[in-house]
Amino acid sequence: MASILRDPRYDAIVVGGGHNGLTAAAYLAGAGLRTLVLERRALLGGASATEEVWPGFKLQTAAYTYSLMRPVIVRELELRRHGLEVIAYDPSLFLPFPDGRYLCLWADSTRTRAEIAKFSKRDAEAYQRVEALFTRLARFLEPMLDQPPPDPTSNRPRDLFGMLALAARTRGLARRDFYQLVRLLQLSASDFLDEHFESEQLKAALGLFSIIGTYGGPRTPGTAYVLLHHVMGTAAETAGASVWGFVRGGMGMVGEAIAAAARERGAEIRTGSDVARVLTRDGRVTGVALASGEEIHAPLVLSNADPKRTFLTLVDEGDLEPDFLTDIRNFRIEGTSAKVNMVLSELPDWKAVPGKQVGFQHRGVMDIAPSLEYLERAWDECKYGWYSSRPYCDIAIPSVHDATLCPEGYHSCSVFVQYAPYHLRESTWEQEREKLGDVVVDTIAEYAPNIRDAIVHRQVLSPWDLEQRFGLTHGNIFHGEITPDQIFFLRPAPGWARYRTPIDGLYLCGAGTHPGGGVMGACGRNAAREALRGVGRRRGRG
């Protein structure tokens, strides 16, 4: 099909209407740039979507909990005025064990320590110390989430100033805390937890945060940092207690609220617009071409796609240096996560806390992860190319808090599953998809036997399905591993961590950039601000 030229009415184009892309668009439009967002799907929000999979039933098909969203974005974009309503849940975790006991993590740390004391009084005291350590480290790291990381090899004034500022902040950190942070970047979660706790139950409750979306098990070096990543977005502002929540109307309302803020600032958003190529000329971006053949021109393009999809699919590889291409090809992005979404006719009747009426055991996230050994064995199967026969299951039932999601008498249930490798050793996901769903249901039924008969509808999304549905390369929910070798100034490639790319005018704004994955918005905000600095320099303002 011949290309169709379009009048250059835009200053900036954002490829992808996920929450980071929408965030970037809101800031660009707010600065006066004529901004266009192009989203392939009919829905906005990317993997933070609410979908009516069956008539009358709204499910959170991918992302399902709210916790890491940057407060500065909520405030600056006035997201609450645009419809964002978060329903905090407590306890944040209900973890049943095969022997009929359970452990809850509550917002009230005193109550949590009392729970831990059921298994170990020593650990209840140790938990308070570790909680305080994580709070101090979160306060040290959190400001870094809201700004580009400096390049330690650069002589540019901004990078030199950034390194000096980082050094000054480091001097403000207690000496022992600094050493602990360095160790967290290298330790496995198992080693870190073994140093501090004796109770296998508590180690399991904390260790599960270290493997979410990660190609590794709790004994894999670097997973201690993954544990810290999942608490630092909230710990600093809540005195160490991670406050998690559901979004009224489902996680899709995060994207809708950001989209409303972007439109109010003048951004145009088009769904059903599949970007096939990023257009360039003489080393700089000129716009994009859609799968339909339409070309749209702008001097600034921000890609919310992951680094591999951006540089190995959308961009002509001839525009990129061989070393950069090598770094992008080596960027680790193997997915290990699946989703099983269900409609239930009744709530799980847990053996540990019997009852089908709404109780504390149903209000937050319910996990099947009884020990670090259980998680490691689940990972063992995955690393050899097969899905776990007894997987980690992270179960949420947001309809307990939000009756708008389902008709009366029913509940929407989200099950995040690990491990499920994108590349299967001896089969395909078309053949194994529903078998994985059966394994997940069987695993939950060991702890809540009524679950089988309660299922009215079931949807299974393998890593391959996540790739097809949401554009996540290899189904990786974080656009790439968030292990220490792929964070901060190394994300997505050494020397290219400030959202710019080797193509002038092309920026990355998705979770494949600093500070990484999670429904955070920081990548989009940081990228937009960096792009605006570039626009200012070209116009002679900076």
C-alpha positions as CSV (number, residue, x, y, z in Angstrom):
1,M,0.0,0.0,0.0
2,A,1.3,3.4,-0.9
3,S,2.2,5.6,2.0
4,I,-0.2,8.4,2.8
5,L,1.5,11.7,3.9
6,R,-0.2,13.7,6.6
7,D,0.2,17.4,7.3
8,P,2.9,17.9,10.0
9,R,0.5,19.2,12.7
10,Y,2.4,17.6,15.6
11,D,5.4,18.5,17.6
12,A,5.6,15.1,19.3
13,I,4.3,11.6,18.8
14,V,4.1,9.0,21.5
15,V,4.1,5.4,20.4
16,G,1.9,3.3,22.7
17,G,-0.8,4.3,25.1
18,G,0.4,2.4,28.1
19,H,0.5,4.3,31.4
20,N,4.0,5.5,30.8
21,G,3.3,6.7,27.3
22,L,0.2,8.6,28.4
23,T,2.2,10.1,31.3
24,A,4.8,11.3,28.9
25,A,2.1,12.8,26.6
26,A,0.5,14.7,29.5
27,Y,3.8,16.4,30.3
28,L,4.7,17.1,26.7
29,A,1.2,18.6,26.0
30,G,1.3,20.5,29.3
31,A,4.5,22.2,28.1
32,G,2.8,23.4,24.9
33,L,3.8,20.7,22.4
34,R,1.2,19.5,20.0
35,T,1.2,15.9,21.0
36,L,-0.3,12.8,19.5
37,V,-0.5,9.3,21.2
38,L,-0.9,6.3,18.9
39,E,-2.2,3.1,20.5
40,R,-2.5,-0.2,18.7
41,R,-5.4,-1.6,20.8
42,A,-8.9,-0.2,21.3
43,L,-8.2,0.2,25.0
44,L,-5.7,2.6,26.7
45,G,-3.5,1.7,29.6
46,G,-1.4,-1.0,28.0
47,A,-1.0,-3.9,30.5
48,S,-2.9,-1.8,33.1
49,A,-6.2,-2.6,31.5
50,T,-9.7,-3.4,32.7
51,E,-11.4,-5.6,30.1
52,E,-15.0,-7.0,29.9
53,V,-13.8,-10.4,28.8
54,W,-17.4,-11.8,29.3
55,P,-20.5,-9.5,29.2
56,G,-21.0,-7.9,32.6
57,F,-17.7,-9.0,34.1
58,K,-14.8,-6.6,34.2
59,L,-11.4,-8.2,34.8
60,Q,-7.9,-6.8,35.3
61,T,-6.3,-9.0,32.6
62,A,-2.7,-8.1,33.4
63,A,-1.7,-5.6,36.1
64,Y,-3.9,-5.9,39.1
65,T,-2.6,-4.0,42.1
66,Y,-1.7,-0.3,42.7
67,S,1.3,0.6,44.9
68,L,4.3,2.1,43.1
69,M,2.7,5.0,41.3
70,R,4.8,8.1,41.9
71,P,3.0,10.6,44.2
72,V,4.4,13.5,42.3
73,I,2.6,12.3,39.1
74,V,-0.7,11.9,40.9
75,R,-0.3,15.4,42.3
76,E,0.9,17.2,39.2
77,L,-1.5,15.6,36.8
78,E,-4.4,15.8,39.3
79,L,-5.3,12.2,38.7
80,R,-7.8,12.0,41.5
81,R,-9.8,14.9,39.9
82,H,-9.7,12.8,36.7
83,G,-11.2,9.8,38.3
84,L,-8.4,7.8,40.0
85,E,-9.7,6.3,43.2
86,V,-7.5,3.9,45.1
87,I,-9.0,1.5,47.7
88,A,-6.4,0.5,50.2
89,Y,-6.5,-3.1,51.4
90,D,-5.4,-4.6,54.6
91,P,-3.8,-7.1,55.2
92,S,-1.5,-6.7,52.2
93,L,-0.8,-10.4,52.2
94,F,-2.5,-13.5,53.4
95,L,-0.2,-16.5,53.1
96,P,-1.6,-20.0,54.1
97,F,0.6,-23.0,54.8
98,P,0.1,-26.7,54.3
99,D,-0.2,-27.4,58.0
100,G,-3.3,-25.1,58.3
101,R,-1.5,-22.1,59.8
102,Y,-1.2,-18.7,58.0
103,L,0.7,-15.4,58.1
104,C,-0.7,-12.0,57.4
105,L,1.3,-8.8,56.7
106,W,-0.7,-5.8,58.0
107,A,-0.3,-2.0,57.5
108,D,0.1,-1.8,61.3
109,S,3.7,-3.1,61.9
110,T,2.9,-3.9,65.5
111,R,0.1,-6.3,64.3
112,T,2.4,-7.8,61.7
113,R,5.1,-8.5,64.4
114,A,2.4,-10.2,66.5
115,E,1.6,-12.4,63.5
116,I,5.3,-13.2,63.0
117,A,5.7,-14.1,66.7
118,K,3.4,-17.0,66.1
119,F,6.3,-18.6,64.3
120,S,9.3,-16.9,65.9
121,K,9.5,-14.3,68.6
122,R,13.1,-13.7,67.5
123,D,12.0,-12.9,64.0
124,A,9.3,-10.5,65.2
125,E,12.1,-8.4,66.7
126,A,14.4,-8.9,63.6
127,Y,11.5,-7.8,61.3
128,Q,11.4,-4.5,63.0
129,R,15.1,-3.9,62.3
130,V,14.8,-5.0,58.7
131,E,11.7,-2.9,58.2
132,A,13.6,0.1,59.5
133,L,16.6,-0.7,57.2
134,F,14.3,-0.9,54.1
135,T,12.7,2.4,55.1
136,R,16.0,4.2,55.3
137,L,17.2,2.7,52.0
138,A,13.9,3.6,50.4
139,R,14.3,7.2,51.5
140,F,17.8,7.3,50.0
141,L,16.8,5.7,46.7
142,E,13.3,7.2,46.2
143,P,14.4,10.6,44.9
144,M,16.4,8.8,42.2
145,L,13.2,7.4,40.7
146,D,12.1,10.8,39.6
147,Q,15.2,11.9,37.6
148,P,17.4,10.4,34.9
149,P,20.5,8.6,36.2
150,P,23.8,10.3,35.6
151,D,26.4,8.7,33.2
152,P,29.5,8.0,35.3
153,T,31.7,8.0,32.2
154,S,30.5,11.4,30.8
155,N,32.1,14.8,31.2
156,R,28.9,16.7,30.4
157,P,28.1,19.2,33.2
158,R,24.7,17.6,34.0
159,D,26.3,14.1,34.4
160,L,29.1,15.5,36.5
161,F,26.7,17.4,38.7
162,G,24.5,14.3,39.0
163,M,27.4,12.2,40.1
164,L,28.4,14.8,42.7
165,A,24.8,15.0,43.9
166,L,24.7,11.2,44.2
167,A,28.0,11.2,46.1
168,A,26.6,13.9,48.5
169,R,23.5,11.8,49.1
170,T,25.6,8.7,49.7
171,R,27.6,10.6,52.4
172,G,24.3,11.2,54.1
173,L,23.6,7.5,54.3
174,A,24.8,5.7,57.4
175,R,28.0,3.7,56.7
176,R,26.5,0.4,57.6
177,D,23.4,1.1,55.5
178,F,25.5,1.9,52.5
179,Y,27.3,-1.4,52.8
180,Q,23.9,-3.1,53.2
181,L,22.7,-1.5,50.0
182,V,25.8,-2.6,48.0
183,R,25.3,-6.2,49.4
184,L,21.6,-6.1,48.4
185,L,22.6,-5.5,44.8
186,Q,24.6,-8.7,44.8
187,L,23.0,-11.1,47.3
188,S,20.2,-13.5,46.6
189,A,17.0,-13.0,48.5
190,S,17.5,-16.3,50.2
191,D,20.9,-15.3,51.5
192,F,19.7,-12.0,52.7
193,L,16.7,-13.4,54.5
194,D,18.7,-16.3,56.0
195,E,21.0,-13.7,57.6
196,H,18.1,-12.0,59.4
197,F,15.4,-14.6,60.0
198,E,14.9,-18.2,61.2
199,S,11.3,-18.8,60.4
200,E,10.7,-20.4,57.0
201,Q,7.2,-18.9,56.9
202,L,8.4,-15.3,57.2
203,K,11.2,-15.9,54.7
204,A,8.6,-17.1,52.3
205,A,6.3,-14.1,52.9
206,L,9.1,-11.7,52.1
207,G,11.0,-13.8,49.5
208,L,8.0,-13.9,47.1
209,F,8.5,-10.2,46.4
210,S,12.0,-11.0,45.2
211,I,11.0,-13.1,42.2
212,I,8.0,-11.2,40.8
213,G,8.5,-10.9,37.1
214,T,12.1,-12.1,37.4
215,Y,14.0,-14.8,35.5
216,G,15.4,-16.4,38.6
217,G,14.6,-17.9,41.9
218,P,15.1,-16.7,45.5
219,R,18.6,-18.2,45.4
220,T,19.6,-16.2,42.3
221,P,22.1,-13.4,43.0
222,G,20.6,-10.0,42.7
223,T,17.1,-11.0,43.8
224,A,17.6,-9.2,47.1
225,Y,17.5,-6.0,45.1
226,V,14.3,-7.0,43.4
227,L,12.8,-7.4,46.9
228,L,13.8,-3.8,47.7
229,H,12.5,-2.5,44.4
230,H,9.0,-3.8,45.2
231,V,8.8,-1.9,48.5
232,M,10.8,1.3,47.9
233,G,8.0,3.0,46.0
234,T,5.9,3.2,49.1
235,A,8.0,2.4,52.1
236,A,9.5,5.9,52.5
237,E,6.2,7.6,52.8
238,T,4.5,5.1,55.0
239,A,7.1,4.5,57.7
240,G,8.1,1.1,56.3
241,A,4.6,-0.4,55.7
242,S,3.9,-1.0,52.1
243,V,0.4,0.2,51.4
244,W,-1.2,-1.6,48.4
245,G,-4.6,-1.1,46.9
246,F,-7.1,-1.8,44.2
247,V,-8.3,0.9,41.8
248,R,-12.1,1.5,41.6
249,G,-13.2,0.4,38.2
250,G,-10.1,-1.7,37.8
251,M,-6.5,-0.9,36.9
252,G,-7.7,0.5,33.5
253,M,-8.8,3.6,35.4
254,V,-5.1,4.5,35.9
255,G,-4.6,4.9,32.2
256,E,-8.0,6.6,31.8
257,A,-7.2,9.1,34.4
258,I,-3.8,9.9,32.9
259,A,-5.4,10.1,29.4
260,A,-8.0,12.6,30.7
261,A,-5.2,14.7,32.1
262,A,-3.3,14.5,28.8
263,R,-6.4,15.5,26.8
264,E,-7.1,18.4,29.1
265,R,-3.6,19.6,28.4
266,G,-4.3,19.4,24.6
267,A,-2.9,15.9,23.7
268,E,-4.7,14.0,20.9
269,I,-5.1,10.2,21.5
270,R,-5.8,7.7,18.7
271,T,-6.6,4.1,19.4
272,G,-6.6,1.4,16.8
273,S,-3.4,2.9,15.3
274,D,-0.7,0.3,15.0
275,V,2.8,1.9,14.5
276,A,4.8,-0.3,12.1
277,R,8.0,1.9,11.7
278,V,9.8,4.8,13.2
279,L,10.8,7.1,10.3
280,T,14.3,8.7,10.1
281,R,16.4,10.8,7.8
282,D,20.1,11.6,8.2
283,G,20.3,10.2,11.7
284,R,17.3,12.0,13.2
285,V,13.6,11.0,13.6
286,T,11.0,12.4,11.2
287,G,7.8,10.6,12.4
288,V,6.2,7.2,12.2
289,A,4.5,5.0,9.7
290,L,1.3,3.1,10.6
291,A,0.5,-0.5,9.5
292,S,-2.2,1.1,7.4
293,G,0.4,2.9,5.4
294,E,-0.3,6.3,6.8
295,E,2.7,8.4,7.7
296,I,2.6,11.0,10.5
297,H,5.5,13.4,10.8
298,A,6.9,15.1,13.9
299,P,10.4,16.1,15.0
300,L,10.1,14.3,18.3
301,V,9.0,10.6,18.9
302,L,8.8,8.9,22.3
303,S,8.5,5.1,22.2
304,N,6.6,3.4,25.0
305,A,7.5,0.0,23.5
306,D,10.2,-2.0,25.1
307,P,13.8,-1.6,23.9
308,K,13.9,-4.7,21.8
309,R,10.7,-4.0,20.1
310,T,11.7,-0.4,19.5
311,F,15.2,-1.0,18.1
312,L,14.9,-4.4,16.5
313,T,11.4,-4.0,15.0
314,L,10.3,-0.3,14.7
315,V,13.7,1.2,13.8
316,D,15.8,0.4,10.8
317,E,18.9,-1.4,12.2
318,G,21.0,0.4,9.7
319,D,20.5,3.6,11.7
320,L,22.2,2.1,14.8
321,E,25.8,1.4,15.6
322,P,26.8,-2.3,15.9
323,D,27.9,-2.0,19.6
324,F,24.5,-0.5,20.5
325,L,22.7,-3.2,18.6
326,T,24.7,-5.8,20.5
327,D,23.8,-4.3,23.8
328,I,20.1,-4.3,22.9
329,R,20.2,-7.9,21.7
330,N,21.9,-8.9,25.0
331,F,19.2,-7.0,27.0
332,R,17.6,-9.8,29.0
333,I,13.8,-9.9,28.6
334,E,12.7,-13.5,28.9
335,G,9.2,-13.6,30.4
336,T,8.4,-16.0,33.3
337,S,4.8,-14.8,34.2
338,A,1.3,-15.9,33.2
339,K,-2.1,-14.7,34.2
340,V,-5.2,-16.8,35.0
341,N,-8.3,-14.6,35.2
342,M,-11.5,-16.0,36.6
343,V,-15.1,-15.2,37.5
344,L,-16.1,-17.0,40.7
345,S,-19.5,-17.8,42.1
346,E,-18.2,-17.8,45.7
347,L,-15.0,-16.8,47.5
348,P,-12.2,-19.2,48.2
349,D,-12.9,-21.3,51.4
350,W,-9.4,-21.4,52.8
351,K,-8.5,-24.4,55.0
352,A,-6.4,-22.1,57.2
353,V,-9.3,-19.7,57.7
354,P,-12.6,-21.3,56.7
355,G,-15.5,-19.2,55.4
356,K,-17.0,-18.1,52.1
357,Q,-18.2,-14.7,53.5
358,V,-15.8,-11.8,53.1
359,G,-13.2,-12.0,55.8
360,F,-9.7,-10.5,56.3
361,Q,-8.3,-13.4,54.4
362,H,-10.0,-12.2,51.2
363,R,-9.4,-8.5,51.4
364,G,-5.8,-8.3,50.1
365,V,-3.6,-10.5,48.1
366,M,-3.6,-14.2,48.8
367,D,-0.5,-16.2,47.9
368,I,0.5,-19.8,47.4
369,A,4.2,-19.7,48.3
370,P,4.7,-21.7,51.5
371,S,8.6,-21.7,51.5
372,L,11.6,-20.4,49.7
373,E,12.3,-24.0,48.7
374,Y,8.9,-24.2,47.1
375,L,9.7,-21.1,45.0
376,E,13.2,-22.4,44.1
377,R,11.8,-25.7,43.0
378,A,9.2,-23.9,40.9
379,W,12.0,-21.9,39.3
380,D,14.0,-25.1,38.7
381,E,11.3,-26.4,36.3
382,C,11.2,-23.0,34.5
383,K,14.9,-22.7,33.9
384,Y,14.9,-26.0,32.1
385,G,12.1,-24.9,29.8
386,W,8.8,-26.0,31.5
387,Y,6.1,-24.4,33.6
388,S,6.1,-25.1,37.3
389,S,4.0,-28.1,38.4
390,R,3.4,-26.3,41.7
391,P,3.6,-22.6,40.8
392,Y,3.7,-19.4,42.8
393,C,0.2,-18.0,42.7
394,D,-0.6,-14.4,43.6
395,I,-4.4,-14.2,44.0
396,A,-6.4,-11.0,44.2
397,I,-10.2,-10.5,44.3
398,P,-10.8,-6.8,43.8
399,S,-14.6,-7.2,43.6
400,V,-14.5,-7.8,47.4
401,H,-14.0,-4.0,47.6
402,D,-15.5,-2.9,44.2
403,A,-19.0,-4.1,43.3
404,T,-18.8,-2.3,40.0
405,L,-16.7,-5.1,38.5
406,C,-19.2,-8.0,38.7
407,P,-23.0,-8.6,39.0
408,E,-24.1,-9.4,42.6
409,G,-23.2,-12.9,43.6
410,Y,-20.0,-13.1,41.5
411,H,-16.4,-12.1,42.0
412,S,-13.6,-11.2,39.6
413,C,-10.4,-13.1,40.5
414,S,-6.9,-12.4,39.2
415,V,-4.1,-15.0,39.6
416,F,-0.6,-13.9,38.7
417,V,1.5,-17.0,38.1
418,Q,5.2,-17.9,38.2
419,Y,6.9,-19.7,36.7
420,A,5.9,-20.0,33.0
421,P,8.8,-19.6,30.5
422,Y,8.1,-17.9,27.2
423,H,10.2,-20.6,25.4
424,L,8.9,-24.1,26.1
425,R,11.2,-27.0,25.7
426,E,9.1,-29.5,24.0
427,S,5.7,-27.9,23.2
428,T,3.9,-24.7,22.4
429,W,1.7,-22.4,24.4
430,E,-1.2,-23.1,22.1
431,Q,-1.0,-26.7,23.3
432,E,-0.1,-26.0,27.0
433,R,-2.1,-22.9,27.8
434,E,-5.2,-24.6,29.3
435,K,-3.0,-27.2,31.0
436,L,-1.2,-24.4,32.8
437,G,-4.7,-23.1,33.9
438,D,-5.5,-26.6,35.3
439,V,-2.2,-26.7,37.2
440,V,-2.9,-23.3,38.8
441,V,-6.5,-24.3,39.8
442,D,-5.2,-27.6,41.2
443,T,-2.5,-25.7,43.2
444,I,-5.0,-23.3,44.7
445,A,-7.4,-26.2,45.5
446,E,-4.9,-27.7,47.8
447,Y,-5.5,-24.7,50.1
448,A,-9.1,-23.8,49.1
449,P,-10.8,-26.9,47.9
450,N,-14.0,-25.2,46.7
451,I,-12.2,-23.2,44.0
452,R,-12.9,-25.8,41.3
453,D,-16.6,-25.7,41.6
454,A,-16.7,-21.9,42.1
455,I,-15.2,-21.1,38.6
456,V,-17.8,-19.7,36.2
457,H,-15.4,-18.4,33.6
458,R,-11.6,-18.8,33.1
459,Q,-9.1,-17.0,30.9
460,V,-5.4,-18.2,30.7
461,L,-2.8,-15.8,29.3
462,S,0.7,-17.4,28.8
463,P,3.8,-15.3,28.3
464,W,3.2,-15.7,24.5
465,D,-0.4,-14.4,25.0
466,L,0.9,-11.4,27.0
467,E,3.2,-10.6,24.1
468,Q,0.5,-10.9,21.5
469,R,-2.1,-8.9,23.5
470,F,0.0,-6.2,25.1
471,G,3.1,-6.0,22.9
472,L,5.4,-7.2,25.7
473,T,8.5,-8.8,24.1
474,H,8.6,-12.5,25.3
475,G,5.8,-11.6,27.8
476,N,8.2,-9.7,30.1
477,I,5.9,-7.6,32.4
478,F,8.8,-5.2,33.2
479,H,10.1,-4.6,29.6
480,G,13.3,-6.4,30.8
481,E,14.8,-7.8,33.9
482,I,15.3,-5.4,36.8
483,T,18.3,-7.1,38.2
484,P,21.4,-5.1,39.2
485,D,23.1,-5.4,35.8
486,Q,20.0,-3.8,34.1
487,I,19.1,-0.9,36.3
488,F,20.1,2.7,36.9
489,F,22.7,3.9,34.4
490,L,22.9,0.4,32.7
491,R,19.2,0.5,31.6
492,P,18.6,-0.3,28.8
493,A,22.2,-0.1,27.7
494,P,25.4,1.4,29.0
495,G,25.6,5.0,28.0
496,W,22.0,5.3,27.0
497,A,20.1,5.5,30.3
498,R,18.9,9.1,30.0
499,Y,16.0,8.2,27.7
500,R,17.7,9.5,24.6
501,T,18.7,7.1,21.8
502,P,21.3,7.1,19.1
503,I,18.7,8.6,16.7
504,D,18.3,12.3,17.3
505,G,14.8,13.1,18.5
506,L,13.8,9.5,19.4
507,Y,13.4,8.8,23.1
508,L,12.3,5.7,25.1
509,C,9.6,6.3,27.7
510,G,8.6,2.8,28.7
511,A,9.5,0.5,31.6
512,G,12.7,-0.7,29.8
513,T,14.2,2.6,31.0
514,H,15.1,3.8,34.5
515,P,13.7,3.1,37.1
516,G,12.1,0.0,35.6
517,G,8.9,-1.9,35.8
518,G,5.7,-1.6,37.8
519,V,2.8,0.8,37.4
520,M,4.9,3.7,38.4
521,G,4.8,6.4,35.7
522,A,8.3,7.6,36.5
523,C,9.7,6.4,33.2
524,G,7.2,8.4,31.2
525,R,7.6,11.6,33.3
526,N,11.4,11.4,33.3
527,A,11.5,10.8,29.5
528,A,9.1,13.7,28.8
529,R,11.2,16.1,30.9
530,E,14.4,15.0,29.2
531,A,12.8,15.4,25.7
532,L,11.6,18.9,26.7
533,R,15.2,19.8,27.7
534,G,16.3,18.7,24.2
535,V,13.6,20.8,22.6
536,G,14.8,23.8,24.6
537,R,18.4,23.4,23.5
538,R,17.4,23.2,19.9
539,R,15.3,26.4,20.3
540,G,18.3,28.1,22.0
541,R,16.7,28.1,25.5
542,G,19.2,25.9,27.3
